[in-house]
């Protein structure tokens, strides 16, 4: 049977032989490997697409199929939740997909559901290393219910970054965010114990997302060149025209973030700046919100601390951000004249709701940002 989205759905009669049938099917279509071995790599894609992005999800899946390496020894599993469909898992192979598991209806942004699905995926294709692609809407560190969403949006439900961290069952060697605004120091720091590297955009991500037909072979490598993945993303958007030529991207080494937080804390602890009078408008903006919440992290530090006070900060930031790139402007809304690879919040005195939430984040506690409030 082919559903309205064009996916082959496995039909089965729920009779006395159902459990035996499922077991046989999973053995047939699961990952082939001897009991004593695991694969080098399994890449998991988690698509929370029960929203207005469904068409983009389907297009990206087709790109994954068309570019999956023939005779690859590694595995690509995709969880898909689409409008009007029960959530399901598919295994991507060259020019094809196989439905591995179908779930009863649930919201994929509930912590326990994301955790369970990722555990299922790991169990189906165990590997020495795991990469994760998180695919949906997003709005950086901002709390659930803020205008749009934090990570994901399905039937009014979102997941904030603290919940997201709790939902991840293992430490991934990389997390790639195909979602808006997740290239923030607050996001990276909250997830630093969940992944060694993060690939993300500090601005919004256009509906076309990542060019999976260009990057899947790189992600499936035993040791992926994440700089190469990020560069292909930027090359794709640089060749577009008009407002579609809008993008930022960075590769973040999370193992260097703790030292960055310590240096930032030292800077902020010794400051005598009146943050209530600080002119936020002189700092490079990275969002389209009217009030503006996301700014270039380095530009903020340099505008706040003039002179050579930032030398240690600059050196450590180069260790954190392994690759960064940007287009000259974004959606015709603002120019990007400087970009360090990470966004950051500058407190807005009038938004006590955001400020109270922000102070719960690990970054605020460890970096000295609490001194800004």
NUTOR-296411 format. One record per residue (C-alpha): x, y, z; residue number from 0. Coordinates in Angstrom, 1 decimal, decimal comma. Each point is the difference from the previous one (the first is absolute). Layout:
! NUTOR-296411
atom x=X	y=Y	z=Z	seq=NUM
...
//
This chain:
! NUTOR-296411
atom x=0,0	y=0,0	z=0,0	seq=0
atom x=1,3	y=3,5	z=-0,8	seq=1
atom x=-1,3	y=2,8	z=2,2	seq=2
atom x=-0,7	y=3,5	z=-1,2	seq=3
atom x=3,6	y=1,0	z=0,6	seq=4
atom x=1,3	y=-2,7	z=-2,2	seq=5
atom x=1,5	y=-2,3	z=2,6	seq=6
atom x=-0,4	y=-3,7	z=0,0	seq=7
atom x=-1,7	y=-1,0	z=3,2	seq=8
atom x=0,3	y=-3,5	z=1,3	seq=9
atom x=-3,4	y=-1,6	z=0,5	seq=10
atom x=-0,6	y=-2,8	z=2,4	seq=11
atom x=-3,0	y=-1,7	z=1,4	seq=12
atom x=-0,2	y=0,1	z=3,7	seq=13
atom x=-0,8	y=-3,6	z=0,7	seq=14
atom x=1,6	y=-2,7	z=2,2	seq=15
atom x=3,1	y=-0,1	z=-2,1	seq=16
atom x=0,7	y=3,8	z=0,1	seq=17
atom x=2,9	y=0,0	z=2,5	seq=18
atom x=1,7	y=-2,8	z=-1,9	seq=19
atom x=-0,5	y=1,8	z=-3,3	seq=20
atom x=1,5	y=3,2	z=1,3	seq=21
atom x=3,0	y=-1,8	z=1,4	seq=22
atom x=0,6	y=-1,7	z=-3,4	seq=23
atom x=-0,4	y=3,3	z=-1,9	seq=24
atom x=2,4	y=1,8	z=2,2	seq=25
atom x=2,6	y=-2,7	z=-0,4	seq=26
atom x=-0,4	y=0,2	z=-3,8	seq=27
atom x=0,2	y=3,8	z=-0,3	seq=28
atom x=2,1	y=1,0	z=2,9	seq=29
atom x=3,7	y=0,6	z=-0,1	seq=30
atom x=2,0	y=-3,0	z=-1,1	seq=31
atom x=3,0	y=-0,7	z=2,2	seq=32
atom x=1,1	y=-3,0	z=2,1	seq=33
atom x=-1,0	y=-0,1	z=3,6	seq=34
atom x=3,5	y=0,8	z=1,2	seq=35
atom x=0,5	y=3,1	z=-2,2	seq=36
atom x=-1,4	y=3,5	z=-0,2	seq=37
atom x=0,2	y=2,4	z=-2,9	seq=38
atom x=2,6	y=2,8	z=-0,1	seq=39
atom x=-2,7	y=2,7	z=-0,3	seq=40
atom x=-3,8	y=0,5	z=0,2	seq=41
atom x=-1,4	y=3,4	z=-0,8	seq=42
atom x=-3,4	y=0,7	z=1,5	seq=43
atom x=-2,4	y=2,6	z=-1,4	seq=44
atom x=-2,8	y=1,1	z=2,2	seq=45
atom x=-2,7	y=1,9	z=-2,0	seq=46
atom x=-2,6	y=1,7	z=2,1	seq=47
atom x=-2,1	y=0,9	z=-3,1	seq=48
atom x=-3,6	y=-0,2	z=1,1	seq=49
atom x=-0,3	y=3,7	z=-1,0	seq=50
atom x=0,3	y=2,2	z=-3,0	seq=51
atom x=3,5	y=-1,4	z=-0,9	seq=52
atom x=-1,3	y=-3,4	z=-1,2	seq=53
atom x=0,7	y=0,6	z=-3,7	seq=54
atom x=3,6	y=1,0	z=0,8	seq=55
atom x=0,4	y=-3,1	z=2,1	seq=56
atom x=-1,1	y=-2,2	z=-2,9	seq=57
atom x=2,3	y=1,8	z=-2,4	seq=58
atom x=3,0	y=-0,4	z=2,3	seq=59
atom x=-0,7	y=-3,7	z=0,3	seq=60
atom x=0,0	y=-0,4	z=-3,7	seq=61
atom x=3,4	y=1,9	z=-0,1	seq=62
atom x=1,4	y=-2,5	z=2,7	seq=63
atom x=-1,1	y=-3,0	z=-2,1	seq=64
atom x=1,5	y=1,4	z=-3,2	seq=65
atom x=3,4	y=0,7	z=1,5	seq=66
atom x=0,4	y=-3,0	z=2,4	seq=67
atom x=3,3	y=-1,7	z=-0,8	seq=68
atom x=-0,5	y=-3,3	z=-1,8	seq=69
atom x=1,3	y=-3,0	z=2,1	seq=70
atom x=0,6	y=2,2	z=3,0	seq=71
atom x=1,0	y=-1,8	z=3,1	seq=72
atom x=-1,7	y=2,6	z=2,2	seq=73
atom x=-3,7	y=0,7	z=0,6	seq=74
atom x=-2,4	y=2,9	z=-0,3	seq=75
atom x=-3,3	y=-0,2	z=2,0	seq=76
atom x=-2,7	y=2,6	z=-0,2	seq=77
atom x=-2,9	y=0,6	z=2,4	seq=78
atom x=-2,8	y=1,8	z=-1,7	seq=79
atom x=-3,1	y=1,6	z=1,5	seq=80
atom x=-2,3	y=1,5	z=-2,6	seq=81
atom x=-3,5	y=1,5	z=0,1	seq=82
atom x=-2,7	y=-2,6	z=-0,2	seq=83
atom x=2,4	y=-2,9	z=0,2	seq=84
atom x=1,1	y=-2,3	z=2,8	seq=85
atom x=3,7	y=0,6	z=0,9	seq=86
atom x=2,4	y=-2,5	z=-1,5	seq=87
atom x=3,7	y=-0,9	z=-0,5	seq=88
atom x=1,6	y=-0,6	z=-3,4	seq=89
atom x=3,4	y=-1,3	z=-0,9	seq=90
atom x=1,5	y=1,9	z=-2,9	seq=91
atom x=1,9	y=-2,0	z=-2,7	seq=92
atom x=1,1	y=1,0	z=-3,4	seq=93
atom x=-3,1	y=1,2	z=-1,9	seq=94
atom x=-2,3	y=-1,7	z=2,4	seq=95
atom x=-1,5	y=0,0	z=3,5	seq=96
atom x=-1,3	y=-2,8	z=2,2	seq=97
atom x=-2,5	y=0,5	z=2,7	seq=98
atom x=1,5	y=-1,6	z=3,2	seq=99
atom x=-2,5	y=1,0	z=2,6	seq=100
atom x=-3,4	y=1,7	z=0,2	seq=101
atom x=-1,2	y=1,7	z=3,2	seq=102
atom x=-3,4	y=0,8	z=1,3	seq=103
atom x=-0,8	y=3,8	z=-0,1	seq=104
atom x=2,0	y=2,1	z=2,4	seq=105
atom x=1,6	y=3,4	z=0,2	seq=106
atom x=3,7	y=-0,3	z=-0,8	seq=107
atom x=1,0	y=3,0	z=2,1	seq=108
atom x=-0,9	y=-1,6	z=3,3	seq=109
atom x=3,3	y=-0,9	z=1,7	seq=110
atom x=-0,9	y=-3,7	z=0,7	seq=111
atom x=-1,1	y=-0,5	z=-3,7	seq=112
atom x=3,2	y=1,5	z=-1,5	seq=113
atom x=2,1	y=-2,1	z=2,5	seq=114
atom x=-1,9	y=-3,2	z=-0,8	seq=115
atom x=0,3	y=0,5	z=-3,8	seq=116
atom x=3,8	y=0,7	z=0,2	seq=117
atom x=0,5	y=-3,1	z=2,1	seq=118
atom x=-2,0	y=-2,0	z=-2,6	seq=119
atom x=2,2	y=1,3	z=-2,8	seq=120
atom x=3,2	y=-0,8	z=1,9	seq=121
atom x=-1,3	y=-3,5	z=0,7	seq=122
atom x=-0,8	y=-0,6	z=-3,6	seq=123
atom x=3,4	y=1,0	z=-1,4	seq=124
atom x=2,5	y=0,0	z=2,9	seq=125
atom x=3,3	y=1,7	z=-0,9	seq=126
atom x=3,3	y=1,2	z=1,5	seq=127
atom x=-0,9	y=3,6	z=-0,8	seq=128
atom x=-3,3	y=1,8	z=-0,4	seq=129
atom x=-0,8	y=3,3	z=-1,7	seq=130
atom x=-3,4	y=1,7	z=0,4	seq=131
atom x=-1,9	y=2,4	z=-2,2	seq=132
atom x=-2,7	y=1,9	z=1,8	seq=133
atom x=-2,5	y=1,3	z=-2,6	seq=134
atom x=-2,9	y=2,4	z=0,7	seq=135
atom x=-0,9	y=3,5	z=0,9	seq=136
atom x=2,0	y=1,7	z=2,8	seq=137
atom x=0,8	y=3,3	z=1,7	seq=138
atom x=3,3	y=-0,4	z=1,7	seq=139
atom x=0,1	y=0,1	z=3,9	seq=140
atom x=-3,4	y=1,8	z=0,2	seq=141
atom x=-2,5	y=-1,7	z=2,2	seq=142
atom x=-3,0	y=-2,1	z=-1,1	seq=143
atom x=-2,9	y=2,1	z=-1,0	seq=144
atom x=2,0	y=3,0	z=-1,0	seq=145
atom x=-1,7	y=1,3	z=-3,2	seq=146
atom x=0,9	y=-3,1	z=-2,0	seq=147
atom x=1,9	y=-2,8	z=1,6	seq=148
atom x=3,2	y=-1,1	z=1,7	seq=149
atom x=1,0	y=-3,3	z=-1,7	seq=150
atom x=-2,8	y=-1,4	z=-2,2	seq=151
atom x=-3,7	y=0,7	z=-0,3	seq=152
atom x=-2,7	y=-2,6	z=-0,2	seq=153
atom x=-3,7	y=0,8	z=0,9	seq=154
atom x=1,1	y=2,8	z=2,2	seq=155
atom x=2,6	y=-1,9	z=1,9	seq=156
atom x=3,7	y=1,0	z=0,1	seq=157
atom x=3,1	y=-1,2	z=1,8	seq=158
atom x=2,5	y=2,4	z=1,7	seq=159
atom x=3,7	y=-0,7	z=-0,1	seq=160
atom x=0,1	y=-1,4	z=3,6	seq=161
atom x=-2,6	y=-2,5	z=-0,9	seq=162
atom x=1,8	y=-0,8	z=-3,3	seq=163
atom x=3,2	y=-0,8	z=1,9	seq=164
atom x=-2,0	y=-2,3	z=2,3	seq=165
atom x=-1,5	y=-1,8	z=-3,0	seq=166
atom x=3,3	y=-1,0	z=-1,6	seq=167
atom x=1,0	y=-3,6	z=1,2	seq=168
atom x=3,7	y=-0,1	z=-1,0	seq=169
atom x=2,8	y=2,4	z=-0,7	seq=170
atom x=0,1	y=0,5	z=-3,8	seq=171
atom x=3,2	y=0,9	z=-1,8	seq=172
atom x=-1,9	y=2,7	z=-1,8	seq=173
atom x=-3,5	y=1,6	z=0,0	seq=174
atom x=-1,0	y=1,8	z=-3,1	seq=175
atom x=-2,9	y=2,4	z=0,4	seq=176
atom x=-2,1	y=0,4	z=-3,1	seq=177
atom x=-2,1	y=2,6	z=1,8	seq=178
atom x=0,1	y=3,8	z=0,5	seq=179
atom x=2,2	y=2,0	z=2,4	seq=180
atom x=1,6	y=-2,9	z=1,8	seq=181
atom x=3,6	y=1,2	z=-0,4	seq=182
atom x=-0,1	y=1,8	z=3,3	seq=183
atom x=2,5	y=-0,2	z=2,8	seq=184
atom x=-2,8	y=-0,7	z=2,4	seq=185
atom x=-1,2	y=-3,0	z=-2,1	seq=186
atom x=3,5	y=-1,4	z=-0,5	seq=187
atom x=0,8	y=0,3	z=3,7	seq=188
atom x=-3,2	y=-1,7	z=1,1	seq=189
atom x=0,8	y=-2,9	z=-2,4	seq=190
atom x=3,7	y=-0,2	z=0,6	seq=191
atom x=-0,3	y=-3,3	z=1,8	seq=192
atom x=-2,2	y=-1,5	z=-2,7	seq=193
atom x=2,3	y=0,4	z=-3,0	seq=194
atom x=3,7	y=0,7	z=-0,8	seq=195
atom x=-0,9	y=2,3	z=-2,9	seq=196
atom x=-3,0	y=2,0	z=-1,1	seq=197
atom x=-0,8	y=1,3	z=-3,5	seq=198
atom x=-2,6	y=2,8	z=0,1	seq=199
atom x=-1,2	y=3,3	z=-1,4	seq=200
atom x=-0,1	y=3,1	z=2,1	seq=201
atom x=-2,6	y=1,5	z=-2,2	seq=202
atom x=-3,1	y=-1,5	z=-1,3	seq=203
atom x=0,2	y=-2,9	z=-2,4	seq=204
atom x=-2,0	y=0,3	z=-3,2	seq=205
atom x=-2,6	y=-2,7	z=-0,7	seq=206
atom x=2,3	y=-1,8	z=-2,4	seq=207
atom x=2,2	y=-0,9	z=3,0	seq=208
atom x=3,3	y=-1,9	z=-0,6	seq=209
atom x=0,8	y=-1,3	z=-3,5	seq=210
atom x=-0,1	y=-3,7	z=1,0	seq=211
atom x=0,8	y=-1,1	z=-3,6	seq=212
atom x=3,4	y=1,7	z=0,5	seq=213
atom x=0,8	y=-0,9	z=3,7	seq=214
atom x=-1,3	y=-3,5	z=0,6	seq=215
atom x=3,2	y=-1,8	z=-1,3	seq=216
atom x=2,0	y=2,3	z=2,4	seq=217
atom x=-2,2	y=-0,7	z=3,0	seq=218
atom x=0,2	y=-3,7	z=-0,6	seq=219
atom x=3,8	y=-0,1	z=0,1	seq=220
atom x=1,7	y=-1,8	z=2,9	seq=221
atom x=1,6	y=3,3	z=0,9	seq=222
atom x=-2,1	y=2,8	z=-1,5	seq=223
atom x=1,6	y=3,2	z=-1,0	seq=224
atom x=-2,5	y=2,3	z=1,6	seq=225
atom x=1,7	y=3,1	z=-1,4	seq=226
atom x=-0,6	y=-1,4	z=-3,5	seq=227
atom x=-3,7	y=-0,6	z=0,9	seq=228
atom x=-0,4	y=3,6	z=1,2	seq=229
atom x=1,8	y=1,4	z=-3,0	seq=230
atom x=-2,3	y=-1,9	z=-2,4	seq=231
atom x=-3,0	y=1,5	z=1,8	seq=232
atom x=1,5	y=3,5	z=-0,4	seq=233
atom x=1,0	y=-0,6	z=-3,6	seq=234
atom x=-3,6	y=-1,1	z=-0,8	seq=235
atom x=-1,5	y=3,3	z=1,4	seq=236
atom x=2,7	y=2,2	z=-1,4	seq=237
atom x=-0,9	y=-1,0	z=-3,6	seq=238
atom x=-3,7	y=0,9	z=0,5	seq=239
atom x=-1,3	y=3,5	z=-0,9	seq=240
atom x=-2,2	y=2,5	z=1,8	seq=241
atom x=-1,3	y=-0,6	z=3,4	seq=242
atom x=0,8	y=-3,7	z=-0,3	seq=243
atom x=3,7	y=0,9	z=0,2	seq=244
atom x=-0,3	y=0,1	z=3,8	seq=245
atom x=1,9	y=-2,2	z=2,4	seq=246
atom x=2,5	y=-0,4	z=2,8	seq=247
atom x=1,7	y=-3,2	z=1,1	seq=248
atom x=2,5	y=-1,1	z=2,6	seq=249
atom x=1,7	y=-3,1	z=1,4	seq=250
atom x=0,4	y=0,1	z=3,7	seq=251
atom x=2,4	y=-2,0	z=2,1	seq=252
atom x=-1,9	y=-0,5	z=3,3	seq=253
atom x=3,0	y=-1,3	z=1,9	seq=254
atom x=1,5	y=3,5	z=0,0	seq=255
atom x=-3,2	y=1,7	z=1,2	seq=256
atom x=0,7	y=-0,3	z=3,7	seq=257
atom x=3,3	y=1,9	z=-0,3	seq=258
atom x=-1,9	y=2,7	z=-2,0	seq=259
atom x=-2,5	y=0,3	z=2,8	seq=260
atom x=2,7	y=0,5	z=2,5	seq=261
atom x=1,7	y=2,7	z=-2,0	seq=262
atom x=-3,3	y=1,7	z=-0,6	seq=263
atom x=-0,8	y=-0,1	z=3,7	seq=264
atom x=3,3	y=1,7	z=0,8	seq=265
atom x=-0,8	y=2,8	z=-2,5	seq=266
atom x=-3,5	y=0,6	z=1,4	seq=267
atom x=1,0	y=-0,2	z=3,6	seq=268
atom x=2,4	y=2,9	z=-0,3	seq=269
atom x=-2,2	y=2,3	z=-2,0	seq=270
atom x=-1,5	y=3,3	z=1,0	seq=271
atom x=-2,4	y=0,3	z=-2,9	seq=272
atom x=-3,5	y=1,2	z=0,6	seq=273
atom x=-1,8	y=-2,7	z=-1,9	seq=274
atom x=-3,3	y=1,9	z=0,2	seq=275
atom x=1,6	y=2,8	z=-2,1	seq=276
atom x=1,9	y=-2,3	z=-2,4	seq=277
atom x=-1,0	y=0,7	z=-3,6	seq=278
atom x=-1,0	y=-3,4	z=-1,4	seq=279
atom x=-0,6	y=1,5	z=-3,4	seq=280
atom x=3,7	y=0,4	z=-0,7	seq=281
atom x=0,6	y=-3,8	z=0,2	seq=282
atom x=-0,5	y=-2,2	z=-3,1	seq=283
atom x=-3,5	y=-1,4	z=0,1	seq=284
atom x=-0,7	y=-3,6	z=-1,1	seq=285
atom x=-3,8	y=-0,3	z=0,3	seq=286
atom x=-3,0	y=1,6	z=-1,5	seq=287
atom x=-1,9	y=0,6	z=3,2	seq=288
atom x=-1,2	y=3,5	z=0,5	seq=289
atom x=1,5	y=0,3	z=3,5	seq=290
atom x=3,1	y=-1,9	z=-1,0	seq=291
atom x=1,3	y=-2,7	z=2,2	seq=292
atom x=2,9	y=-1,7	z=-1,9	seq=293
atom x=3,2	y=1,9	z=-0,7	seq=294
atom x=3,5	y=-1,0	z=-1,1	seq=295
atom x=1,8	y=-1,2	z=3,1	seq=296
atom x=3,4	y=1,3	z=-0,8	seq=297
atom x=-1,3	y=3,4	z=-1,2	seq=298
atom x=-1,8	y=0,3	z=3,3	seq=299
atom x=3,2	y=-0,7	z=2,0	seq=300
atom x=2,0	y=2,4	z=-2,1	seq=301
atom x=-2,5	y=2,8	z=0,2	seq=302
atom x=-0,3	y=-0,5	z=3,8	seq=303
atom x=3,7	y=-0,3	z=0,6	seq=304
atom x=2,2	y=2,4	z=-2,0	seq=305
atom x=3,7	y=-0,6	z=-0,5	seq=306
atom x=2,0	y=-3,1	z=0,7	seq=307
atom x=-2,3	y=-1,3	z=2,7	seq=308
atom x=-1,3	y=-2,6	z=-2,4	seq=309
atom x=3,2	y=-1,7	z=-1,1	seq=310
atom x=-0,4	y=-3,1	z=2,1	seq=311
atom x=-3,7	y=-0,1	z=-1,0	seq=312
atom x=0,9	y=0,3	z=-3,7	seq=313
atom x=2,6	y=-2,8	z=0,2	seq=314
atom x=-2,4	y=-2,4	z=1,7	seq=315
atom x=-2,9	y=0,8	z=-2,4	seq=316
atom x=2,2	y=-1,1	z=-2,9	seq=317
atom x=0,4	y=-3,4	z=1,7	seq=318
atom x=-3,8	y=-0,2	z=0,5	seq=319
atom x=-1,1	y=1,0	z=-3,5	seq=320
atom x=1,8	y=-2,2	z=-2,5	seq=321
atom x=-1,7	y=1,3	z=-3,1	seq=322
atom x=-2,3	y=3,0	z=-0,6	seq=323
atom x=-1,5	y=1,6	z=-3,1	seq=324
atom x=-2,8	y=2,4	z=-0,9	seq=325
atom x=-1,6	y=1,7	z=-2,9	seq=326
atom x=0,2	y=3,8	z=-0,2	seq=327
atom x=-3,5	y=0,6	z=1,1	seq=328
atom x=-3,1	y=-1,8	z=1,3	seq=329
atom x=-3,3	y=-0,1	z=-1,8	seq=330
atom x=0,4	y=3,7	z=-0,9	seq=331
atom x=-0,6	y=0,8	z=3,7	seq=332
atom x=3,5	y=0,7	z=1,2	seq=333
atom x=3,6	y=0,0	z=-1,1	seq=334
atom x=2,5	y=-2,5	z=1,6	seq=335
atom x=3,2	y=2,0	z=0,3	seq=336
atom x=1,5	y=-2,2	z=2,7	seq=337
atom x=-0,6	y=-3,6	z=1,0	seq=338
atom x=1,9	y=-2,1	z=2,6	seq=339
atom x=-2,0	y=-3,2	z=-0,3	seq=340
atom x=-2,1	y=0,4	z=3,1	seq=341
atom x=-2,9	y=2,2	z=1,1	seq=342
atom x=-0,7	y=1,2	z=3,5	seq=343
atom x=-2,7	y=1,7	z=1,9	seq=344
atom x=0,4	y=3,6	z=1,3	seq=345
atom x=-2,5	y=0,5	z=2,8	seq=346
atom x=-3,0	y=2,1	z=-0,8	seq=347
atom x=-0,9	y=1,7	z=3,3	seq=348
atom x=-3,8	y=0,1	z=-0,8	seq=349
atom x=-0,2	y=-3,8	z=-0,6	seq=350
atom x=0,1	y=-1,4	z=3,5	seq=351
atom x=-1,7	y=-3,1	z=-1,3	seq=352
atom x=2,9	y=-0,8	z=-2,3	seq=353
atom x=2,6	y=1,1	z=2,5	seq=354
atom x=-1,4	y=-2,2	z=2,8	seq=355
atom x=0,0	y=-3,0	z=-2,4	seq=356
atom x=3,5	y=0,8	z=-1,3	seq=357
atom x=1,5	y=-0,2	z=3,5	seq=358
atom x=-0,9	y=-3,7	z=0,2	seq=359
atom x=2,3	y=-0,8	z=-2,9	seq=360
atom x=3,4	y=-1,5	z=0,6	seq=361
atom x=1,7	y=2,7	z=-2,0	seq=362
atom x=-1,4	y=2,8	z=2,1	seq=363
atom x=1,2	y=-1,8	z=3,2	seq=364
atom x=3,5	y=-0,9	z=-1,2	seq=365
atom x=0,9	y=3,0	z=-2,3	seq=366
atom x=-0,6	y=2,9	z=2,4	seq=367
atom x=-3,0	y=1,1	z=-2,1	seq=368
atom x=-1,9	y=0,1	z=3,3	seq=369
atom x=1,9	y=3,3	z=0,6	seq=370
atom x=-2,0	y=1,5	z=-2,9	seq=371
atom x=-3,3	y=-0,1	z=1,9	seq=372
//
